[in-house]
Amino acid sequence: MSVDWFFKLKEIDSLTKMKSAFLKNKSEQEDRVSKLRERRESSLMQITSLQQEVFSTNHKLSEAEKKLKTASEQKQRLMDIGGDENKISLFQTEIDHAEEQGLELLTLLDSLETQMTEIKTFLSGLEKSLQEIESEVQPEVAKINSELINIDLRLKLLIEELPDSFRTTYLKTAARNLAHGPFTRVDQGNCFFCRYKISRIEESEIDMQRNLKSCPQCYRIFLPYGA
């Protein structure tokens, strides 16, 4: 009778590995979408930042234009009344500075607008790619979810069918979330995973007598050969 229980444990092992493969595939599929969404969010944040910089630059440009206008008017008044040449020269320096600043700001605005245009063009293509990939990923993920539901149902039934000793041992081991699953085999006198030395008597009890045993070191359950 214990042979049947080990067959069920082996099926649980196979289903658990199949579930892990499906979950990995699902994660990879969802990552395809999430990575594009992250790039879209990053690009939108860049546009927002550039828009704020455009607003700030326009404000500075407006201030520079006011200074240019004020300095030009004051220079002209002095020239009209034959004012001091040194003061006229100072106003001219202020005018030159304001014009230079205005030119730099206009160049910066042009650069910012170019950057925004490039990002918006990129976003347009990204949106198209995102829609295409979502149309591929959604049915694939739905299919995987359906398979996972079936696997979970089968696992639940198999676990319920196990005798108490097998079920208790399996659930306790599975709760450890061991890498590569809760099962192992005797391999050349050692636990296949952690290489803990197994005596010939224990190996016979596992493979020949079909006794339920766990590795003393890694706690995985031994599946006998032939099961």
C-alpha positions in Angstrom: 0.0 0.0 0.0 2.9 2.4 0.8 3.9 2.2 -2.9 0.7 3.9 -3.8 1.4 6.7 -1.3 4.8 7.2 -2.8 3.4 7.4 -6.3 1.1 10.1 -5.0 4.1 11.9 -3.4 5.9 11.6 -6.8 2.9 13.1 -8.6 2.8 15.9 -6.0 6.5 16.5 -6.7 5.9 16.6 -10.5 2.9 18.9 -10.1 4.8 21.2 -7.7 7.7 21.5 -10.3 5.1 22.1 -13.0 3.5 24.8 -10.9 6.9 26.5 -10.4 7.5 26.5 -14.1 4.1 28.0 -14.8 4.7 30.7 -12.1 8.1 31.5 -13.6 6.6 31.8 -17.1 3.7 34.0 -15.7 6.3 36.3 -14.0 8.3 36.6 -17.2 5.2 37.4 -19.2 4.1 40.0 -16.7 7.6 41.5 -16.5 7.4 42.2 -20.3 4.4 44.5 -19.6 5.6 45.9 -16.3 9.0 46.9 -17.7 7.3 48.9 -20.5 5.0 50.5 -18.1 8.0 51.5 -15.9 9.6 53.1 -19.0 6.4 54.9 -19.8 6.1 56.2 -16.2 9.8 57.3 -16.3 9.2 59.1 -19.7 6.1 60.8 -18.3 8.0 62.0 -15.3 10.7 63.3 -17.6 8.1 65.3 -19.5 6.7 66.7 -16.3 10.2 67.8 -15.2 10.9 69.4 -18.6 7.6 71.2 -18.5 8.5 72.6 -15.0 11.8 73.7 -16.4 10.1 75.3 -19.4 7.8 77.2 -17.0 10.8 78.4 -14.9 12.8 79.4 -18.0 9.9 81.4 -19.4 9.7 83.2 -16.1 13.4 84.0 -16.2 13.1 85.1 -19.8 10.2 87.4 -18.9 12.3 89.0 -16.1 15.3 89.4 -18.5 13.0 91.1 -21.0 11.7 93.5 -18.3 15.3 94.4 -17.3 16.2 94.9 -21.0 13.3 97.2 -21.5 13.9 99.2 -18.4 17.6 99.6 -19.1 16.9 100.6 -22.7 14.4 103.2 -21.6 16.7 104.7 -19.0 19.6 104.8 -21.4 17.5 106.5 -24.0 16.3 109.2 -21.5 19.9 109.9 -20.5 20.9 110.2 -24.1 18.0 112.5 -24.9 19.0 114.9 -22.1 22.7 114.5 -22.7 23.3 112.6 -19.5 26.5 111.3 -18.0 28.4 109.0 -20.4 29.5 106.7 -17.6 25.9 106.1 -16.6 24.9 105.6 -20.2 27.7 103.0 -20.5 26.5 101.2 -17.4 23.0 101.0 -18.8 24.5 99.6 -22.1 26.4 97.0 -20.1 23.1 96.0 -18.4 21.4 95.9 -21.8 24.1 93.7 -23.2 23.9 91.3 -20.2 20.1 91.1 -20.5 20.3 90.4 -24.2 22.9 87.7 -23.7 20.9 86.2 -20.9 17.7 86.3 -23.1 19.6 84.5 -25.9 20.8 81.8 -23.6 17.3 81.3 -22.2 15.8 81.1 -25.7 18.4 78.5 -26.6 17.6 76.6 -23.5 13.9 76.7 -24.3 14.5 75.4 -27.8 16.5 72.5 -26.3 13.8 71.7 -23.8 11.1 71.7 -26.5 13.3 69.4 -28.6 13.7 67.0 -25.7 10.0 67.0 -25.0 9.2 66.3 -28.6 11.7 63.4 -28.7 10.2 61.9 -25.5 6.7 62.3 -26.8 7.7 60.6 -30.1 9.2 57.8 -28.0 6.1 57.5 -25.9 3.9 57.2 -28.9 5.9 54.2 -30.2 6.1 52.8 -26.6 2.3 52.9 -26.3 1.9 51.0 -29.5 4.4 48.4 -28.4 2.7 48.2 -25.0 -0.7 47.5 -26.5 0.8 44.8 -28.7 2.6 43.1 -25.9 -0.5 43.3 -23.6 -2.6 41.7 -26.3 0.0 38.8 -26.3 0.5 38.6 -22.6 -3.1 38.8 -21.3 -4.4 35.5 -23.0 -1.1 33.8 -22.1 -1.4 34.7 -18.4 -5.1 33.8 -18.4 -4.1 30.3 -19.8 -1.4 30.0 -17.1 -3.9 31.0 -14.4 -6.3 28.3 -15.6 -3.5 25.7 -15.5 -2.5 26.8 -12.0 -6.0 26.4 -10.7 -6.1 22.9 -12.1 -2.8 22.1 -10.6 -3.8 23.4 -7.2 -7.0 21.4 -7.2 -5.1 18.2 -8.1 -2.6 18.9 -5.4 -5.3 19.5 -2.8 -6.9 16.2 -3.7 -3.7 14.3 -3.7 -2.7 15.7 -0.3 -6.1 14.8 1.1 -5.8 11.3 -0.1 -2.5 10.7 1.7 -2.5 8.9 5.0 -2.0 11.0 8.1 1.7 10.2 8.5 2.5 11.0 4.9 0.3 14.1 4.8 1.8 15.5 8.1 5.4 14.9 7.0 4.8 16.4 3.5 3.0 19.5 4.8 5.7 20.1 7.5 8.5 19.7 4.8 6.7 21.8 2.2 6.3 24.6 4.8 10.0 25.0 4.8 9.9 26.3 1.2 13.1 24.4 0.3 14.8 25.3 -3.0 14.0 22.7 -5.7 11.1 21.3 -3.6 10.6 19.0 -0.6 11.7 15.7 -2.2 15.0 14.0 -2.7 16.4 10.6 -3.5 19.4 8.5 -2.4 22.2 9.0 -4.9 25.2 6.8 -4.5 24.7 6.5 -0.8 24.0 10.3 -0.3 21.1 12.6 -0.3 20.9 13.9 -3.8 20.6 17.6 -2.8 22.7 18.1 0.4 25.0 15.0 -0.1 24.3 13.8 3.5 25.6 10.2 3.9 22.9 7.6 4.0 23.7 4.2 5.5 23.0 1.0 3.5 20.3 0.0 6.0 18.5 3.3 5.6 18.9 3.1 1.8 17.3 -0.3 1.9 14.5 0.9 4.1 13.8 3.7 1.6 14.2 2.0 -1.7 13.3 -1.6 -0.9 10.9 -1.4 2.1 9.3 1.9 1.0 9.6 3.4 4.4 8.8 7.1 4.7 12.0 8.9 5.7 13.4 12.4 5.6 17.0 13.5 5.2 18.4 14.4 8.7 20.3 17.4 7.2 18.1 19.1 4.6 14.8 17.6 5.8 13.6 16.6 2.3 11.5 13.5 1.9 13.2 10.5 0.3 11.3 9.1 -2.8 12.3 5.5 -3.4 13.5 4.5 -6.8 10.7 2.8 -8.8 8.0 5.0 -7.2 
